[in-house]
Amino acid sequence: MKNAPIIDTQKCKPCGLCAQICPTDVFSRGNPKAAPEIRYPEECWHCNSCVLDCPQSAITLRIPLPAMMLQ
């Protein structure tokens, strides 16, 4: 879980948009009244789409050091 997205459950209004737009299915929507669960953190491409599209700004992304060096 070291490089997984982080969901701030205090800010999250469980709309499920992050789970819908994630190209690699990192998020899981088991309970529609709760924040999505990060089920497959190792599959995250760090594309930042969940961070950019979250209407509540409830998601932050931890980018691994090798990827940060490329930017």
PyMOL commands that set and color helices and strands:
alter all, ss='L'
color gray80, all
select helices_A, chain A and resi 17-21+41-43+49-53+65-70
alter helices_A, ss='H'
color red, helices_A
select strands_A, chain A and resi 5-7+27-28+37-38+59-61
alter strands_A, ss='S'
color yellow, strands_A
deselect
rebuild
show_as cartoon
